Amino acid sequence: MADIRFDGKVAIVTGAGGGLGRQHALELARRGAKVVVNDLGGSVDGSGGSSAAADAVVAEIKALGGEAIANGSSVTDDAGVALMVQQAMDTWGRIDILIANAGILRDKSFSKMDMSDFELVMNVHVLGTVKPVKAIWEIMKAQNYGRIVVTTSSTGLYGNFGQANYGAAKLALVGFMNTLKIEGQKNNIHINAISPVAATRMTEGLMPPEILAKLNPEYVTPGVVFLASEDAPTGVTLTAGAGAFAMARIYETEGVYLGDGGLSVEEVRDNWDKISDPAGQKAYVNGGEQSGKFFRKMQGG
């Protein structure tokens, strides 16, 4: 099969000044994409800002013979996001790919976490993804083509101590993806999620050095770049780390119909084994499929 190429395609990568985002931007450029390297240049907790990181990645891309421009907008700022999109359109006239990678951490146990830290992490991860997607959505619809990759996390999928804010934000993006996969289908807009495990500024304090050494961001990027390609699926959560790749899905058990006559709390308790039985469990494509199951059970199916 032919190599995956992005010649003539334009990509925006947020949080691309280092770590995963930098690797994503470089690989897209190596394969022919023109890249907007977005990075606020702040610290891991979101404070500060500098254009140096984005400029350095642009220089790397140009040294490879590629095309790139730097953008220092915050992904939470409406005017900044609009500027980022306008720069891409003014320079190249189209936007084919958005990889929403920007993020911060404010880790603390929930009992010790200030609401300001919860709100900031939600804002950066959720609205910092939603706002760029909204800004390019009509452009992709008009083109009848678009590829979007949002960044989720095992913390959102499964939980992690001290990251209630981060986990809530990251799982919210899976819900966001699940609706846009449906709404974008008729215009050939595919949206997927990557759940990475990689050694970056955001993870260096969470794992021992010997483990981090095996978690090079380069080992995640092939999955992300595939999800940004013409051959990409849609509505998939791809997990990746240390060269391993897998797909995460939400499954629902078949459950049991208890009827509407005399339904009680005790009946739920007494039928818990049937409710939780994994036999016949299914991953639904949309919410209507779950409703259909309930209607089927009402009719004795």
C-alpha positions in Angstrom: 0.0 0.0 0.0 1.1 3.6 -0.6 2.5 5.7 2.1 0.1 8.1 3.9 0.7 11.6 2.6 -0.7 15.1 3.3 0.4 17.0 0.3 -1.8 20.0 -0.3 -3.4 19.6 3.2 -3.3 22.3 5.9 -3.1 21.3 9.6 -3.5 23.2 12.8 -1.8 21.6 15.9 -2.5 23.2 19.2 0.0 22.9 22.0 2.6 22.1 19.4 5.6 23.8 21.0 6.8 20.7 22.7 6.0 17.1 23.7 3.3 15.3 21.8 2.1 18.3 19.8 5.6 19.0 18.5 5.9 15.4 17.3 2.5 15.5 15.7 3.4 18.8 13.8 6.8 17.5 12.7 5.4 14.2 11.3 2.5 15.9 9.5 5.1 18.3 7.9 7.4 15.4 7.0 4.5 13.9 5.1 3.7 17.0 3.2 1.2 19.0 5.3 1.4 22.7 5.8 1.2 23.3 9.6 0.1 26.0 11.9 2.1 25.5 15.0 0.0 26.9 17.9 1.5 27.2 21.4 0.9 29.8 24.1 4.3 29.0 25.5 3.1 28.8 29.1 4.1 26.5 31.9 2.5 23.1 32.7 0.0 24.8 35.0 -1.0 27.3 32.3 0.8 30.4 33.6 3.0 32.6 31.6 3.5 32.7 27.8 6.2 32.9 25.1 6.3 32.5 21.3 9.8 30.9 21.5 8.5 27.3 21.6 6.2 27.6 18.5 8.9 29.5 16.6 11.4 26.8 17.3 9.1 24.1 15.9 8.4 26.2 12.8 12.2 26.5 12.3 12.5 22.7 12.6 9.8 22.2 10.0 11.4 24.6 7.6 14.7 22.9 8.0 13.0 19.7 6.8 11.9 21.6 3.7 8.3 22.0 5.0 6.0 24.9 5.3 4.8 26.2 8.7 3.7 29.3 10.6 3.7 30.0 14.3 0.7 31.1 16.3 0.8 32.1 20.0 -2.9 32.3 20.7 -4.6 30.9 23.8 -7.1 28.2 22.7 -9.5 29.6 25.3 -9.5 33.1 23.8 -12.2 33.7 21.2 -10.2 36.4 19.4 -7.0 34.4 19.6 -8.7 31.3 18.1 -10.2 33.5 15.3 -6.8 34.9 14.6 -5.2 31.4 14.4 -7.8 30.2 11.9 -7.6 33.5 9.9 -3.8 33.1 9.7 -4.2 29.6 8.2 -6.8 30.8 5.7 -4.9 33.9 4.7 -1.7 31.8 4.2 -3.0 28.7 2.5 -6.7 29.1 1.9 -8.0 26.0 3.6 -7.9 23.9 6.8 -8.1 20.1 6.5 -6.8 18.9 9.9 -7.1 20.0 13.5 -5.2 18.2 16.2 -6.4 19.6 19.5 -3.5 18.8 21.8 -3.2 21.9 24.1 -3.6 21.3 27.8 -2.5 22.0 31.4 -2.5 20.3 34.8 -3.6 21.5 38.2 -3.3 18.2 40.2 -4.6 17.9 43.8 -6.9 15.6 45.6 -10.5 16.7 45.3 -10.7 17.7 48.9 -7.8 20.1 48.5 -8.6 21.4 45.1 -9.7 25.0 44.7 -12.7 25.5 42.4 -10.5 27.9 40.4 -8.2 25.1 39.5 -11.1 22.9 38.5 -12.6 25.6 36.3 -9.3 26.5 34.7 -8.5 22.9 33.7 -12.1 22.4 32.3 -11.8 25.7 30.4 -8.4 24.8 28.8 -9.2 21.2 27.9 -12.9 21.4 27.0 -13.4 24.9 25.7 -9.8 25.0 24.4 -10.9 22.1 22.1 -14.5 23.2 21.4 -13.5 26.8 20.4 -11.0 25.8 17.7 -13.3 23.0 16.4 -16.2 25.5 16.2 -14.0 28.0 14.4 -13.0 25.5 11.6 -16.3 23.6 11.5 -18.0 25.6 8.7 -14.8 25.7 6.7 -14.6 21.9 6.8 -18.3 21.6 5.9 -17.8 23.9 2.9 -14.8 21.8 1.8 -16.7 18.5 2.4 -13.6 17.4 4.1 -12.1 17.5 7.6 -10.2 15.5 10.1 -10.2 16.3 13.8 -8.3 14.6 16.6 -9.2 15.5 20.2 -7.0 14.5 23.1 -8.6 12.4 25.9 -6.8 10.5 28.7 -6.9 7.3 30.7 -7.7 9.6 33.6 -11.0 10.5 31.9 -11.7 6.9 30.8 -10.7 5.1 34.0 -9.8 7.7 36.7 -6.6 8.7 38.5 -6.0 10.0 42.0 -5.6 13.8 42.2 -7.0 14.5 38.8 -10.7 15.0 39.2 -10.6 18.2 37.1 -8.5 16.7 34.4 -10.5 13.5 34.2 -13.8 15.3 34.0 -12.5 17.5 31.2 -11.0 14.6 29.2 -14.1 12.4 29.3 -16.2 15.4 28.3 -14.2 15.4 25.0 -15.3 11.8 24.3 -18.9 13.0 24.6 -18.1 15.9 22.3 -16.6 13.6 19.8 -19.5 11.1 19.9 -22.0 13.8 18.7 -19.7 15.4 16.1 -19.0 12.0 14.5 -22.7 12.0 13.7 -23.1 15.6 12.7 -20.0 15.6 10.5 -20.7 12.4 8.6 -22.6 13.9 5.7 -19.7 16.4 5.0 -16.9 13.8 5.3 -15.7 15.3 8.6 -14.2 12.5 10.7 -13.4 13.1 14.4 -11.5 10.8 16.7 -9.8 10.9 20.1 -6.3 9.9 21.1 -5.6 8.7 24.7 -1.8 9.0 24.9 0.7 7.7 27.5 3.9 9.6 26.9 6.8 11.3 28.7 6.1 15.0 28.4 6.3 18.0 30.8 2.8 17.1 31.9 3.8 13.5 33.0 7.4 13.8 34.1 6.3 14.1 37.8 3.8 11.3 37.6 6.0 8.3 36.7 9.5 7.1 37.6 12.4 8.0 35.1 12.9 4.4 34.0 9.3 4.2 32.8 9.3 7.7 31.2 12.4 6.6 29.2 10.2 4.1 27.4 7.3 6.5 26.7 8.7 8.6 23.9 6.1 10.9 22.4 7.2 9.7 19.0 5.6 6.3 19.8 2.1 8.0 20.0 2.3 10.2 16.9 1.8 7.4 14.3 -1.6 6.8 15.7 -2.5 10.4 15.7 -1.3 11.0 12.2 -3.4 8.0 11.0 -6.5 9.5 12.7 -5.8 12.7 10.7 -5.5 10.9 7.4 -8.1 10.4 4.6 -8.3 6.7 5.7 -9.2 7.6 9.3 -12.3 6.0 11.0 -14.6 8.3 12.9 -15.8 8.2 16.5 -12.9 6.1 17.7 -10.9 6.5 20.9 -7.4 5.2 20.2 -5.1 4.5 23.2 -1.4 4.7 22.5 1.9 4.5 24.4 5.4 2.9 24.2 4.6 1.5 20.8 1.3 -0.2 21.8 -2.1 0.8 20.3 -5.6 -0.2 21.3 -9.2 1.0 21.1 -11.2 2.0 24.1 -15.0 1.7 23.9 -18.0 2.2 26.2 -20.1 -0.9 26.5 -23.5 -1.4 28.0 -24.9 -4.6 29.3 -28.0 -6.2 28.0 -29.6 -5.7 31.4 -33.0 -6.9 32.5 -36.6 -5.6 32.2 -38.3 -5.3 35.6 -41.6 -4.0 34.4 -43.5 -0.9 35.5 -45.9 -2.6 37.9 -44.6 -2.6 41.5 -41.1 -1.6 40.5 -39.1 -1.1 43.6 -35.6 -0.3 44.9 -35.4 -3.9 46.2 -36.1 -5.3 42.7 -33.1 -3.4 41.4 -31.0 -4.8 44.3 -32.2 -8.3 43.8 -31.6 -8.3 40.1 -28.2 -6.7 40.2 -26.4 -9.8 38.9 -28.6 -9.7 35.8 -28.2 -5.9 35.4 -24.4 -6.2 35.5 -24.0 -9.4 33.6 -21.5 -8.7 30.7 -22.9 -11.5 28.5 -24.3 -9.8 25.3 -22.9 -6.4 26.2 -22.7 -3.9 23.3 -21.0 -0.7 22.2 -23.6 1.6 20.8 -23.0 4.0 17.9 -25.6 6.5 19.1 -27.9 7.2 22.0 -30.9 6.1 20.1 -29.6 2.5 20.0 -29.9 2.4 23.8 -33.4 3.7 23.7 -34.2 1.1 21.1 -33.0 -1.6 23.5 -35.3 -0.3 26.3 -38.3 -0.3 23.9 -37.5 -3.8 22.8 -37.4 -5.0 26.4 -40.7 -3.3 27.1 -42.2 -5.5 24.3 -40.7 -8.6 25.8 -37.7 -8.8 23.5 
